[in-house]
Amino acid sequence: MSCVARQRTPHLSRYALRVDPITSTETRRQAALGKLDPSTQAVLGQFFTPVKAATLMASLLRVEDLSDTVRVLDPGAGAGSLTAALVDRLHTECPDVAVHVVAVETDPFITPYLRATLEECQAVYGISYDLVEGDYLLDESAQLDGPFDFVIANPPYGKLAADSPARLATTARAVDTPNVYVAFWARAVASLKEDGQGVFIVPRSWANGTYYRPFRRWLLSTASLDVLHEFESRTKVFADTKVKQENVIVVFSLRPQASNVTLSKSVAHDEVPIARSVPFSAIVQDEDDDKVVHFIEGASVPSAARFTLSDLGIDVSTGKVVDFRNRQYLTDNLNAPGVTPMIYQSNIRSGGIDWPQVNARKPQGFVARDDAAIRQLLPQGPYVVVKRQTAKEDPRRIVAALWDGPSRVAFDNKTNYLHESNSPLERNLARGLMLWLNSTVLDRYFRAFSGHTQVNAGDLRRLPFPCREDLVLLAKAAPDGLPDQETLDAVVAKLFPEVPDSTA
């Protein structure tokens, strides 16, 4: 059945004429949020979808060529905002299609709000529904396995232990998943009918890193990525739940991968998105065994930057010192016998290491009193130190500095450091690496695939670098220290003229 926008079919009920399920569901969502126990909310991941975000999600689905009856699944339905948004769209554009909704909610406190939404949708739009009260990942009800025409979801998120029942159940159905939200996603994909569609709002962390690699490989071999929508703000989408998360909307379908993917973007959820169609090969590179998903087309680097750290013979490690486990070695007395510098990510400033830091919140000294402490030290010499925690709002996602102190050194585990077999780097090579890591061209490349606040060693290993000789040339061509961004980028562009326009 082909659907086009039409006048809504009037419902016979007088009740229906004076009720707008979209508006009343948003009222219920806000009322439910106001009554949630914060500790329970965190455990269950109850960050209910605002009406405008729900409407945006529903708008991204294809609604042409539907059958006479469609089945919709809303796992983790909360107050029913996503159901109401999708049902409203189907009723507006496809009024002759019969809609059956299966909504799942695990919290008995929330189910009355959800039931009220479903009853209103039934009265106004004429849908039928089933409300399943249970854990979506553990409930074995056949009705949850579909087949469904649409799945729409804002799943909870939280780590899944390797032996947790939910993880084991998801592995048996589809693929091993380390987090609740991708477990929801995997079961949803498995429950779609052929060419059925799903739309999820999820953290962007699934798109890169080894943690989610098995899921990405499975997803991309099973379904088609159709739309990738990102928000420029991490705070506005779920502002009333105080969630600070880089969320993205993903539309997918159970069919072979489409040749093109729609990239969509908005600051938050309450503005018209800017969208464009790009080749799938620009999003997931054919030669990439990790199947990292890029959210920016054309985030390329010069052809000269075709080497990984491994190709260059350079290692990257996470700092060895976990400070709360090594308090006996930490000291503020920098004159103590045997004291060595203790470097945290807060010491990283302007391409160098600010040590000792004035008014530092953490001890700046490390005293190696025994073999266990000595093993956490690195030999004297140059290293490149990189912050492990940054955010998309920061001027740069990769923040690197050169350390070349007068003694052995200890690095905190919230830093990464570049070295050669746990030995120092040659100084010009180290400085060239630091400059390249702080360049805009590399920042843009990193942002294309990284969607979380971590800059992990694995992320650094997959970045592209010029050869060792070119890195040394960069060190010699740039002014001392870390130049301002414009100056640094100009030096990089001169040495590597194929640098893309950073303002594009």
N, C-alpha and C positions, 0 to 999 in steps of 0.2 A: 504494500500500500504506500503510495507516494503521499507525503505530507507537505502541506503548504500552510502559511499563516492564514487563519480565518477568524471570524467572529467566534467567541466562545459559545458553545451550545448551552442555552439556559437550562438550569436545573430546576426541577419542579418544586423542590423544598424551599419554603419561605426562609428557613434557617440558612440555606446556602446563599441566598441573596444578600444577606447582611453579614457574612463572614468571609474574610480574606485569610485563607490558611497561611500564606506567607507572612503576613503581619502578625497574626496571633501566635504562630510558631516561634517567631523571633521574641515575642513577649515571654513565651514559656521558656525559651532558651535562657534568657536573662534571669528569669525567676529561679530556674533550676541552678544556674551558676551561683546565684546569691546565697543559696542554701546548702551548697556542697561543703562537706568537711574537707579542708585543704589537704589533710594527710591522705584521705581516701581518694581525693581528686588526683593527686600526684601518682598514687599507686595504679589507679585505673586509667590514667591518661585521659581524663575527662576535660578536653579543651574543645568545647562544642563550636561548630562552624557558624560564624555570623551569616546573616541572611544574604548579604551582598556577595560574600565569597561563595556561598552555596549556589546563588543564581549564576555567578560566573562559571562555576564548574558545570552546571547543567547546560549552559549555553554552548559549551565546547564539544558536545556530543553530536554525532550525526543522527538525524531523526527521519531521514528519507527511507523509503523502501522497507517499511516495517510490516510485520504480519498483522492480522486482525487483532491478535492478543499479544501483549508483551509482558514479560516478567522482569521485575526490578528487584535487586537485592541491595539492601542498605545494612551492612554489618557494622556493629558498634554504632547504632543509629542515634544515640543520645535523645534529644528532644524531637528529632525528626526533621531538622532543617533541610538536609539534603534531599530527603524523600519529597518534601513539600515543593522544593524548587524544581526537581525533575518532573514530578507529576503535573505541576502547573504548566511547565513548558509543553509537555506532551498533550495536555488538554487544549492548550492554545493553538498549537500547530497541527495536531493530529487528533481532532476531537472524536473521530470515529473509531479510534483504537481503544480496545479494552485493556486496562492496566491492572496487573496484580502485583502487589508489593509484599516482599518478605523482609521484615525489619527485625534486627537482632540487637538485644540490649542485655547486658549482664548485671546491671545495678538495679535492684528492685525499687530503690528510691526514685529512679529516673523513669521507670516504665509507665507510670501514670501520665507523665508529660508526653511521652511518645504515643501512648494509646490515644490521648486527646487529639494529637496531630493526625494520626491515622483515621480516626473517626471523622474529623473535619474533612479530610481529603476524600473520604468515602461519601460524605454528605454533599460536598460541593462538586467534586469531579467524578463521582460514581465509580471509584476504584474498589477493588476487593483487596484484602490483605490478610497476612498471617503475622502475628507478633510472637517471635521466639525469645523466650527469656532464658538466656544461658550464655556460656562462653563460646564465641564463634569458632575458636580454634579447636575446642574439645568436643563440642556438640556434634554428635554423629547423625543428626536428623537428615534423612534423605533429601528433604526439601531445600537444605542448604547447599546441596551439590548441583543444583540447577537441573536442566540448563537455563541460564538467564540471558535475556537480551541486553540488559544493562546492569552494571554494578557501580554504585556511587558510594564513596567512603572517605571519611576522615578517621583513619585508624589510630588507635593508641600506640604509643611507642615506649619501649623499654627493653633492656637486654633479656635474652632467653638463654638460660644455662644449657649446656650441651645435653644434659640428661633430663631437662624439663619435659613434662608430658606434652605441652603445646609444641615444642620444637620437634620432638619425636613424631608427633602426629603429622606435622607439616612436612617433615622429611619423607614420611611414608606416602603422603598424597602427591607431593610435587618435588620439593628441593629442600636442602638444609638451609635454615634461615636463622641468623643470630639475633634478630630483633623482632619484636611483636609486629611492627608495622609492615615489614616485608613478609612476615608469615600471613598476615591478613591478605596482603597483595597476592601471594602465591596461591592461596586457596581460592581467591576470587577469580584469578585467571583460569584455574582449573575448572571452575563452575560455569564458565561462559559457553554459550552455544557457538557454533561456527559463525564467524563474522560478528559475534556479540562484542559489546564495547564496555570498557570500564573507565572511570575517571576517579583518581585518588589525589588527595592533597596530603603530601608526605614531606618529611625532612629530605634535604637534597643529598644526604650522606650516602645513599645507596649508589649514587652515580660514579663513585670512584673508590679506590682503596681495595686492599686485599680482603678486608672484612666481609664485603658484600660481593666479591667476585663470583662465587658459585651461583648466587641469585641472579646477577646480571647475565651470566652466560645462559642460565636456564630461561630467563625471561625473554632474551633476545632470540633464542632458538624456538620459543613457543608462541610468542605474540608479536604484534607490530606496534612500535611506538608511533603514535599519530600526531600528538601535540605535546610540546614541552613548554609550560608557562612558568616564568619565574617572576618573583616580586623583588623590586629593588630595595624595599624596606623589610627588615627582619622583625619589626615590632608592631606594624600597623594592622596586619591581617587579623591577629588574635589579640588585639590591644586590651580588650576587657578581661582576658584571662592571664595577662602579664607573661605570655609566652614570647621568648626571644629566640626564635628559631628560623633558620633559612628554609622556609617551606616552598615547595614547588607543586604545581598541578601537572599530573601526567595523564594523558588520554591514551589508551591502548585498545587493541582489538585482537580477537582470536582469528588471525589470518596471517599469511606470509607477510614479511616486512614490506611496507609500502616504499616506493623508491624515494619519496619525498617526505619530510617531516615539517610540521608547522612549528616555528619558534615564536613564542608569544611573550610579551613582557608588560608589566604595569608596576607603578610604584607600590600600590596596595591592591585592594580588591574592589575599590569603589570608583574606578575610572575605566574608560574604554581601552582595552589592550592594544598594543602595537604588535602586529603579527606579520610574518613573512614565511614563505615556503623555501626550504633548503634541501639539498640532497642528503639522504640518510648517511652517505659516506662522509659528509662533513661533520656529522654528529658522533658516529662511531667509526673509527678508522679500521679498514679491512684487516690491516696487519697487526692490530692490537689484540693480543690474546687475553688481556684483562677486560676487554670490552668496556672501557671507560666511556661514559656518556658525557659529551661536551654540550654545554648550554649556550655557547657562543660560536657562531659560524666564523670560520676564517681566522681563528686565534692562532696564527702561525708565527714562526720565527724564521730568521734568515737561513738559507740553505747551508751556510757555514756552521750553523748550530745543529749538527746532526749526530752528536755524540752524547751518550749517557755518562754518568759518573763512573760506571763500571768500565765503559770503553776507555775512559781516561786513566784507569787504574787508581781511582780515588774512592775511598770508602766513606760512608755516612753512618753515624751511630747516634743513639740517644744518650744524653749525659748519664753518667754512671751513678751519681749521688742522689738518692731519695732522701731529702733533708730530714723528714720526720723519723726516718729509720736510722739516721746517723747523727743524732743530736750530740752524742758524746764526742764527736770529732769537730763539731762546729764551735767557733769562738769569735768574739768581738775584739779579742786582744791580738792585734796584728803583730805585736812584738814578741809573742810567745815563741819559744824554741820550736823549730820545725814547721811553723805555720806556712801554708801556701794559699794562694788566692782561691776563693770559692765564688764561682760565677753563676748567676741566675739570669733568666731572660730579662729581668728588670735592669740588669747591668748593661744591656745592649743599647747603645745610644749613637746615632749618627755615624754608623759604619764602624765604630770602635767599641771598646769595652770600658765603661766608666767604673773603674775600680781603684781603690775602695770607694764605694758610693757613700756620699755624705748623708747622714740621717737615714741610713738604710734600715728597712724593717727586718731584714734577715742578716744573720752573722756573715761577715765577709771573709772569714778565715776558716781554713780546714787544717786540722792537725792530724797527721797520719801517725797514730801511736802503735799500730800493730799491722800485721800482714793484710788483714781484711781492708783496712783503710788505705794502705799503700796501693793495693790493686785498683783502687778507684781514681788514682792519679794518672795524669798523662805527662809525658816528657816535655821539657821546656821546648818552646818553638812556636811557629805560626800555625794557627788553626782558623777555620771559618766557623763561626757559631751562629746558629739560626734559631729564632724564636719558634717554639712549637705551638703557641696559641696566639692567633690573630683573628680579626673579624672582618667581614666584607666592608664595613664602614671605614676601616683603617685605610690610610693613603696607600699602603702596600700590604699585600697578604704575606709576602715573603720579606722578612726583615733580617738581614744578615750583617755580621760584624767580623772584623779581623781581630784576633787575639794574638799578640806576640809579646808575652810577658817575660820577666826576668827569671822565672823559676818554673817548677812543675805546677800543674793547675788541676783543679777539680771543677767539673761542669755538672750543674743540676740537671735532673732528668726532665725538666721542662724546656730543655734546649736540645738541639741536634748539633753535631759538629762534624766537619769534614776533615779527613786525615788520610794518611797512607799507612795501612797496616798498624794502626795505633801509634804511628810516629808523625812528627810534624810535617807540614807541607813546605815546599820552597816558597819564600816570601812573596815574590812577584806572582807566582801561580795562585797563592792563597788570596792575594789582593785582587787579582783578576776574577777569581771565582766570586769574591764578595761583591765586586762591582756588577758583574753579570746578574747575580741573584737579586740585586736591588734595582735593576733596570725595569722600565715600564713595559718593554716588550715581553719580558719574562713574567711580570705581574699579570699582564693580560692573558698570557697563555695559561698560567696557573688558575686564574679565576674561571676559565672556560670549563674546567673539570672539577674543581674543588668546591664543595658545597657545605663544608663544616668548618668549625673554628680551629681545627687541628692542622698543623703542617707536619706531617709525620715523615719519618725517614723514608718510608716507601714512596711517598709523594715526591721527595727530592730525588730519589733514584730514577724516576721516570721522566724527569725534566730534561730538556735538550740543552746542550752546552756546546760552545765552540771548542776547537782542539786546544791542547795545552799551550801550543805556541801562540795561538791567537789570544788566549787568556792573558798570557804574559804581555803581549802587545797592548792589550786593553789596560793593564796595570800601568804600563809605562806612558801611555797616551793621556791618561786621565790626571787631573790635578790631584794633589795630595789629599789623603783622607777620603771621605765620601762627598763628592761634589753635590751641589743642589740638583734636583731631579732633571731640570731642563738641560743643565750642562752635561750631566752623565748621559742622558739620552742622546744628546748631540754627538758625543764621542762614540757611543755605540753605533749610531746611524752612520757615522763617517767610516768606521772600521768595517761595518757590515751593512752595505748600502741597501740590501734587500729588506731591511726592517720595515714592517708594515706601518702605516700611519696610526699612531697610538690614539688619535682622536676619532678614528672611524667607529 
